[in-house]
Structure formats: structure tokens, C-alpha cells
Amino acid sequence: MKIIIVGAGLAGTASALALTKWMPSKPEITVVELRTKPLTMGGAIGLTPNALRALHALGVMEGIKERRLGADIDRIELFDVYSAARLGNINFCDAYGNGVGKPSFKGLRILRSDLLVALLATTKQHSNIKIRYGRTVNSITEDDDAVVIGFAEDQVQLTADLLIGADGIHSMVRKLHVEPDRAPKYTGIAAIGGFAVVSPDHPLQWEDTALSQSLRGSLLCSHYERTRTRQFIAAVMETEDVRSKEGWIAMGKEQEEIKRRVKERYLGANIKMHGIPPLIESSRDWNLYPVYALPPQGKWSTGRVILVGDAAHAMPPQGESAGIAFEDAVILGRTMCTTDDKGLTGRLAVYERLRRPRTDEAYRQASFGWNTLKDSGWLAFQIRSWVTWAFLWWTAKSRALHYGEDLATKELDFS
């Protein structure tokens, strides 16, 4: 089978690896990417134990461990920034500090660029996967026998049995073919991320990761590398100036302005999280990512075309979008190895039936988390803090089950 994947990011590379692993006859996979080289810009993303288990099944975790990439995360601690009171934890380990599930993993925070490098390195181990950079898809045609894509750069066309759109929230596969009317909209909010040095003179009030809530949103501070001497800082802020769909690295006065606005929100005499101010003061290399919203639900596939990852179900920044994309890849790979009696369209329908409940629930939870980032008054903040505590308590058991899941081996109904 010939397969074309549009997008050589996290979702696209993971999908290529999953199809290679599970399809009985190795498919001929061509991955086409708009950019001329792998994207090196980005912050540090959090991966849950089940996401790491998916990467393990795809053969990626070995490279991550060999390169000593990322920082192990036992838990995310949630705080009230004004009192330093702990609102609760999101735990990625058991009561004894061990990882969860089989094979066992904790959480991991890792630079997005490092994670992509690990995925790309794994694809190079498979001769059936080819990646072509600098290719802009501008046409897609489909019939009962094949799907054909064309490019803006030349008259070359590629023909395949299956086309996978793994090209993110601004997906050209969705725009040109699957659902042109389902367009992302800018929310007026940008996610920002920077990097800071941990000072030995200012001990942190958290072990791995802190999510500190305030009247003006939440601030994430987390280890992301093995020496644990640096922290990744992330927050959101309203901004009208959108110059890029994908984000950009702030320069010069922009860096100063971002830091000023972060200080305005999270520095002051009423802030009791004493580990935060030194981090903000030492912060640098800020990135901005305009946050676009993609309406939930929507169409994912046609006869020979399927959307995965953010192209299908982009979630607010609080969601597990990378982990969800890896789950998509695993389930798609397992679905494509089932018998041919359903045909390609039938197998894609099975994939959607298996994935939609999970992605719908993840979208709802991500939207709840996103709402906690918005500015509020004092009473609303107190209510939000209580709701956060109650939500963490109420969902603790279901989260533990979810984190222990292994979709690579879980018994699923492919009928």
C-alpha cells in the first residue's frame, strides 16, 4: 500500500511509525512537509505516562533515554499564588514514587524540538519511510481507486492509496478536501513560553512542576531537562497583534514587553509563591503562539483521506494534544492491520468509532482547564480554586486508570 502523510511533525512521524509497525506488509510511506527543515522552535511539552507508553510501542523511547532528553515528572502541583496553598496534585506515579502501568512510566516534560528529533531519528531506522521537505500541498483529488496530491512548487503529483492529514490546526488537507468550512479562529489570546535559571539561593516550592493560579490566569513552571537547573515558564495573555499562525520568537523590545507583562501578573507583595519571582527575573528566549480554536466534532475522513492529531481535533493549550496525537497513531496503525473485508473506508470508520469518544472527552477537559486561565475577579477566583480542588479529587481515579492504559496492547473492538 502507498501512503502519503502531510506533515512531518509529531503526529505525522508517529503515524508513519505506527503504520510501519502494525501493517502486515510494510507500506510505502511518503511524508511531505511544508517547512524546508524540521521545526526547532517551541516550548517544553508535558507527556503523560500513557503517551510515553505509546512512544515506547513506536520504538521512540529508547532514543529519548539514550539522549537523556527531558525531565521525569512525578506530579503537577497546583497552587494558589497568593497564599501558596496547594490546591491539589495531578499524579503520574504511585504512592511509592514508582511509575504507573506496564511498562511503567512517570510523566515527562521535554522540549518539543527534542521530541521531534527523537521521532525523526526513529523514522530513519525504517527504509519504507521517506520525508520530503519544502513541499506545499495545493490540490487533492480522490476517486474510488486512489488519491492524488499536487504541489505549489512544481508540476509533480503523488498518488497513493491513503492520504493522512497530520498537518496541524491550519491543515491544508482539511481546508482543501475534508472539510473546507471548518476553519480555526483566533481567540485573541496568545500562549507564551520562556526559559529560566533556577537559583540555589531561591529554592522552589514545588518538586517538578507547578501550576499557580491567580486572578489573571495561571503560570506553569517546570523542569524540562536532566540537570534540573532550568525551568520552562508558560502563561497566556491577550494580544491583538497576530503576525503568524504558527508562532514566533520574540525579539528585542518584544522580549522586554513580554517579561513586563508577566511581571505585572505574577510579581507583587501579595504573591506568596516565592520561587516564582527569581524565575521570571532570569527568564529569556520567550516564544509567542497565537491560540486558534477549532470547532469540536467535525468531519475527519473521506473515502481515502483521514485527519489525525490537531488537524482533526485541535484542543486548547491545556490539553494533552501531543499525547492524543500519539494515541491516534497507535489506533490508526492497529486498525489498518485488521482484515480487508471492510475495505479502506470501513477501516477508517472503525478508527473514528474508536477515537471519537476519547478525543471528545479530552476536548471537554482541556476546555475546562483553558477556562481557568482567563482573568477573573476575586470571588470568581475563589470559586475557581474550590472547583479546581473538587475536580482534581473527583477525577483522580479516572486519571490513574487513563495513565496506566496501553493502547498498543489493549483489547479493542475492531469489528
Secondary structure as the mmCIF struct_conf table of DSSP 4:
data_model
#
loop_
_struct_conf.conf_type_id
_struct_conf.id
_struct_conf.beg_label_comp_id
_struct_conf.beg_label_asym_id
_struct_conf.beg_label_seq_id
_struct_conf.end_label_comp_id
_struct_conf.end_label_asym_id
_struct_conf.end_label_seq_id
STRN STRN1 LYS A 2 VAL A 6
BEND BEND1 GLY A 9 GLY A 9
HELX_RH_AL_P HELX_RH_AL_P1 LEU A 10 TRP A 22
BEND BEND2 MET A 23 SER A 25
STRN STRN2 GLU A 28 GLU A 33
BEND BEND3 LEU A 34 LYS A 37
STRN STRN3 ALA A 44 LEU A 47
HELX_RH_AL_P HELX_RH_AL_P2 PRO A 49 ALA A 57
TURN_TY1_P TURN_TY1_P1 LEU A 58 GLY A 59
HELX_RH_AL_P HELX_RH_AL_P3 MET A 61 GLU A 66
TURN_TY1_P TURN_TY1_P2 ARG A 67 ARG A 68
BEND BEND4 GLY A 70 GLY A 70
STRN STRN4 ALA A 71 ILE A 73
BEND BEND5 ASP A 74 ASP A 74
STRN STRN5 ARG A 75 ASP A 80
TURN_TY1_P TURN_TY1_P3 VAL A 81 SER A 83
STRN STRN6 ARG A 86 ASN A 91
BEND BEND6 PHE A 92 PHE A 92
STRN STRN7 CYS A 93 CYS A 93
TURN_TY1_P TURN_TY1_P4 ALA A 95 TYR A 96
BEND BEND7 GLY A 97 GLY A 97
STRN STRN8 GLY A 99 VAL A 100
TURN_TY1_P TURN_TY1_P5 GLY A 101 SER A 104
STRN STRN9 PHE A 105 PHE A 105
STRN STRN10 GLY A 107 LEU A 111
HELX_RH_AL_P HELX_RH_AL_P4 ARG A 112 THR A 123
TURN_TY1_P TURN_TY1_P6 LYS A 124 GLN A 125
TURN_TY1_P TURN_TY1_P7 SER A 127 ASN A 128
STRN STRN11 ILE A 129 TYR A 133
BEND BEND8 GLY A 134 GLY A 134
STRN STRN12 VAL A 137 GLU A 142
BEND BEND9 ASP A 144 ASP A 145
STRN STRN13 VAL A 147 PHE A 151
BEND BEND10 ALA A 152 GLN A 155
STRN STRN14 GLN A 157 ALA A 160
BEND BEND11 ASP A 161 ASP A 161
STRN STRN15 LEU A 162 GLY A 165
TURN_TY1_P TURN_TY1_P8 ILE A 169 HIS A 170
HELX_RH_AL_P HELX_RH_AL_P5 MET A 172 VAL A 173
HELX_RH_PI_P HELX_RH_PI_P1 ARG A 174 VAL A 178
TURN_TY1_P TURN_TY1_P9 PRO A 180 ASP A 181
STRN STRN16 LYS A 185 VAL A 197
HELX_LH_PP_P HELX_LH_PP_P1 VAL A 198 SER A 199
TURN_TY1_P TURN_TY1_P10 PRO A 200 ASP A 201
BEND BEND12 HIS A 202 HIS A 202
BEND BEND13 GLN A 205 ASP A 208
STRN STRN17 THR A 209 SER A 214
TURN_TY1_P TURN_TY1_P11 LEU A 215 LEU A 215
STRN STRN18 ARG A 216 ARG A 216
STRN STRN19 GLY A 217 HIS A 223
BEND BEND14 GLU A 225 GLU A 225
TURN_TY1_P TURN_TY1_P12 ARG A 226 THR A 227
STRN STRN20 ARG A 230 GLU A 238
BEND BEND15 LYS A 245 GLU A 246
STRN STRN21 TRP A 248 ILE A 249
TURN_TY1_P TURN_TY1_P13 GLY A 252 GLY A 252
HELX_RH_AL_P HELX_RH_AL_P6 LYS A 253 TYR A 266
BEND BEND16 GLY A 268 GLY A 268
TURN_TY1_P TURN_TY1_P14 ALA A 269 ASN A 270
TURN_TY1_P TURN_TY1_P15 HIS A 274 GLY A 275
HELX_RH_AL_P HELX_RH_AL_P7 ILE A 276 SER A 282
STRN STRN22 ARG A 284 ALA A 293
BEND BEND17 PRO A 296 GLN A 297
STRN STRN23 SER A 301 SER A 301
BEND BEND18 GLY A 303 ARG A 304
STRN STRN24 VAL A 305 LEU A 307
TURN_TY1_P TURN_TY1_P16 GLY A 309 GLY A 309
HELX_RH_AL_P HELX_RH_AL_P8 ASP A 310 HIS A 313
TURN_TY1_P TURN_TY1_P17 PRO A 317 GLN A 318
BEND BEND19 GLY A 319 GLY A 319
HELX_RH_AL_P HELX_RH_AL_P9 SER A 321 MET A 336
TURN_TY1_P TURN_TY1_P18 CYS A 337 CYS A 337
BEND BEND20 THR A 338 THR A 338
HELX_RH_3T_P HELX_RH_3T_P1 ASP A 340 LYS A 342
HELX_RH_AL_P HELX_RH_AL_P10 GLY A 343 ASN A 371
TURN_TY1_P TURN_TY1_P19 THR A 372 LEU A 373
BEND BEND21 LYS A 374 LYS A 374
STRN STRN25 ASP A 375 ASP A 375
HELX_RH_AL_P HELX_RH_AL_P11 TRP A 378 TYR A 403
TURN_TY1_P TURN_TY1_P20 GLY A 404 GLY A 404
TURN_TY1_P TURN_TY1_P21 LEU A 407 THR A 409
BEND BEND22 LYS A 410 LYS A 410
#
